[in-house]
């Protein structure tokens, strides 16, 4: 829907409507690259409105994307070292979205991206105790390691909630474990395993809350959550539609 430019600038938090009128009159506002005039209108769903060459953000859509993050990709929107980011993988999506939580560069699997700030905060807030399940390939395995990983542990001097751990398969000193945690501390599972004498050779997040990684997604691919999935996610975090 078309709106007056000063209303769009104000709604985006750029400035007040009065100030926006001054910017428009001074020639500092453009619509699709052309200088704007007082009284002009635009629709942010199709037009690019910019102040001093910087586009104002489109309004939030509330969409949630499920991405199969591959290894070697950093969970950030930009990287000063020039590494590939998750933003590069979802560039075809027409709205700006950001990652919910983290998944380190050497890990792969389920990563959610959204433009919904309330949902982001709810998913990462510890009070909601959203489970995150990982498949973890380890070397140095021994049967006692499952119990060692399941007891209360500490990282950086702070206690962790006990993890739920089971063996998916094991052969000699190598195994694949299912590890379920609630926190999302930096490289948490790798550091937990190291404390128990295990070396993680591969780590894949397969579930977050009630959402499983879509088996039809290949590394680097993404899709929008269905309405049913999005509703389930919001119910888990006690957000109302």
C-alpha positions in Angstrom: 0.0 0.0 0.0 1.3 3.4 -0.9 2.1 5.8 1.9 3.5 9.3 2.1 7.3 9.3 2.3 7.4 11.2 5.6 5.1 8.5 7.1 7.3 5.7 5.8 10.5 7.4 7.1 8.9 8.0 10.5 7.5 4.4 10.8 11.0 3.0 10.0 12.4 4.9 13.0 14.6 7.1 10.7 13.3 10.4 11.9 10.1 12.3 12.8 7.6 13.2 10.0 8.5 16.9 10.3 12.2 16.1 9.9 11.4 13.8 7.0 9.7 16.7 5.2 12.9 18.8 5.6 15.0 15.9 4.2 12.7 15.5 1.2 12.7 19.3 0.5 16.5 19.2 0.7 16.7 16.5 -1.9 18.1 13.9 0.4 15.4 11.3 -0.1 15.1 9.1 -3.3 12.5 6.6 -4.5 14.0 3.9 -6.7 17.0 6.1 -7.2 15.1 9.2 -8.3 14.9 12.4 -6.1 11.6 12.6 -4.2 9.4 15.6 -3.7 7.0 16.6 -1.0 3.7 14.8 -1.5 5.3 11.7 -3.1 4.1 8.3 -2.1 5.8 4.8 -2.2 5.1 1.2 -1.4 7.9 -0.5 0.5 6.9 -3.9 -0.8 8.0 -2.8 -4.3 9.9 0.5 -4.0 13.2 1.3 -2.5 13.1 4.5 -0.4 16.5 5.9 0.6 17.9 8.7 2.7 21.3 9.9 1.7 21.7 6.8 -0.4 20.9 4.4 2.4 17.7 2.3 1.9 15.2 2.3 4.8 14.2 -1.1 6.0 11.1 -2.8 4.8 8.5 -3.6 7.5 8.8 -7.0 9.2 6.9 -9.8 7.5 7.0 -12.2 10.4 8.3 -14.9 8.1 10.6 -17.7 9.4 13.1 -19.5 7.1 14.5 -23.0 7.8 18.1 -23.2 6.4 20.3 -26.2 6.3 23.5 -24.4 7.1 26.6 -26.1 5.7 29.9 -26.4 7.3 32.3 -23.6 6.5 29.6 -20.9 6.6 29.5 -18.3 9.4 26.3 -17.5 11.2 26.3 -13.7 10.7 25.0 -11.2 8.2 28.4 -9.9 7.2 32.0 -11.0 7.8 35.1 -8.7 8.0 37.3 -11.6 6.8 35.2 -12.1 3.6 34.0 -15.6 4.5 30.7 -16.9 3.2 27.8 -16.1 5.5 24.2 -17.3 6.0 23.0 -14.0 4.5 24.7 -15.1 1.3 22.7 -18.3 1.3 19.3 -16.6 1.7 20.0 -13.6 -0.5 17.1 -14.6 -2.9 14.6 -14.0 -0.1 13.1 -10.5 -0.7 13.1 -9.3 2.9 16.0 -8.8 5.4 16.2 -11.7 7.9 18.7 -12.5 10.6 19.8 -15.8 12.2 18.1 -16.9 15.4 20.9 -17.9 17.8 24.2 -19.3 16.6 25.7 -22.4 14.9 29.4 -22.3 14.7 31.3 -22.3 11.4 32.4 -25.9 11.7 28.9 -27.1 12.4 25.9 -27.8 10.1 22.2 -28.3 10.2 19.0 -26.5 11.2 19.2 -22.7 11.5 16.2 -20.5 11.6 16.2 -16.9 10.2 13.5 -14.3 10.6 12.7 -10.6 10.7 10.5 -11.1 13.8 12.3 -9.6 16.8 9.8 -10.9 19.4 10.1 -14.4 18.1 13.9 -14.2 18.1 14.1 -13.1 21.7 11.6 -15.7 22.8 13.5 -18.5 21.1 16.9 -17.6 22.6 15.6 -16.7 26.1 16.5 -19.4 28.6 13.2 -19.2 30.4 11.4 -20.9 27.5 13.8 -23.9 27.7 13.7 -24.6 23.9 15.4 -27.9 23.3 18.1 -28.2 20.6 19.0 -31.7 19.4 22.3 -32.5 17.7 23.8 -35.5 16.0 27.4 -35.6 17.1 30.1 -37.8 15.5 33.0 -38.4 18.0 36.3 -40.2 18.3 37.8 -41.5 21.5 34.4 -43.0 22.5 33.9 -45.2 25.4 30.6 -46.3 27.0 31.1 -44.3 30.1 31.2 -41.1 28.1 27.4 -41.1 27.8 27.1 -40.8 31.6 29.9 -38.3 31.8 28.1 -36.0 29.3 24.8 -36.4 31.0 25.8 -35.2 34.5 25.8 -31.5 35.4 28.8 -29.7 33.9 30.2 -26.2 33.9 31.6 -24.0 31.2 33.6 -20.8 32.0 32.7 -21.4 35.7 29.0 -21.4 35.1 26.7 -24.4 35.5 24.9 -26.0 32.6 21.7 -27.9 32.6 22.3 -31.6 32.3 22.2 -32.8 28.6 20.2 -35.7 27.4 22.6 -38.1 25.6 22.0 -41.4 23.9 24.0 -43.5 21.5 22.8 -43.7 17.9 25.5 -46.1 16.9 29.0 -47.0 18.0 31.9 -49.0 16.5 35.1 -49.3 18.4 36.3 -45.8 19.6 34.0 -44.0 17.2 30.3 -43.2 17.8 27.4 -41.1 16.7 25.5 -39.5 19.7 22.3 -37.7 20.1 22.8 -34.7 22.4 20.0 -32.5 23.6 20.7 -29.2 25.3 18.8 -26.0 26.2 21.6 -23.4 26.3 23.4 -22.1 23.3 26.9 -21.2 24.6 29.7 -20.8 22.1 30.9 -24.2 20.9 29.1 -25.8 23.9 28.9 -29.4 22.8 32.4 -29.5 21.4 33.7 -28.1 24.7 31.5 -30.6 26.7 32.9 -33.5 24.7 36.5 -32.3 25.2 36.0 -32.3 28.9 35.0 -36.0 28.6 37.9 -36.9 26.4 36.0 -37.0 23.2 36.9 -35.3 19.9 34.0 -34.1 17.8 34.6 -34.8 14.1 31.1 -33.7 12.9 28.2 -31.9 14.5 24.8 -31.4 13.0 21.7 -29.7 14.5 18.6 -31.7 13.6 15.9 -30.2 15.8 15.0 -27.0 17.5 11.9 -27.2 19.8 9.2 -29.1 17.8 10.9 -28.3 14.4 12.9 -31.1 12.8 15.4 -30.3 10.0 13.6 -31.0 6.7 15.1 -34.2 5.3 14.4 -32.8 1.8 16.8 -29.8 2.3 20.4 -30.2 1.1 23.3 -28.2 2.7 22.8 -24.5 1.6 19.1 -24.9 0.8 16.2 -23.2 2.7 12.5 -22.9 2.7 9.8 -20.9 4.5 8.1 -22.5 7.5 4.6 -23.6 6.9 1.8 -21.8 8.8 1.4 -24.9 11.0 5.1 -24.9 11.8 5.2 -21.2 12.5 2.2 -21.5 14.8 3.7 -24.4 16.7 6.9 -22.4 17.1 5.0 -19.4 18.5 3.0 -21.6 20.8 6.2 -23.1 22.2 7.5 -19.7 23.0 4.1 -18.5 24.4 3.7 -15.9 21.7 0.2 -15.2 20.4 -0.6 -14.9 16.8 
